[in-house]
């Protein structure tokens, strides 16, 4: 689904550029974001971390991205190379989007760190 791939790219760009307005639009109010460290974020806490620089996403490069459409839900899987603050690491991820009121929003993220 090209629409979801484009939204993923927009979300990643918003994370790395600090575009909190775009994140407000893309992330669902009931978002559950599970980091590779098992730390949980809500939409509000995730956006606050980006805004304050607590989560300083310098780059996120994805590969092997696949989207599975399931009606008003889309499941995205792939691999990502992260550069956050002084840390560089790789992870596999699963990302879920839901279509609500004709708009796709990210409702869940779960990532697992790839061993160095």
JOBEL-V357569 format. One record per helix or strand of 3 or more residues. SS is the DSSP state (a for helix, b for strand). FROM is the first residue (numbers start at 1). LEN is the number of residues. If there is no record, write none. Layout:
# JOBEL-V357569
ss-><SS,SS>
from-><FROM,FROM>
len-><LEN,LEN>
This chain:
# JOBEL-V357569
ss-><a,a,b,a,b,b,b,b>
from-><2,20,27,43,57,73,87,103>
len-><16,7,8,10,14,12,14,11>
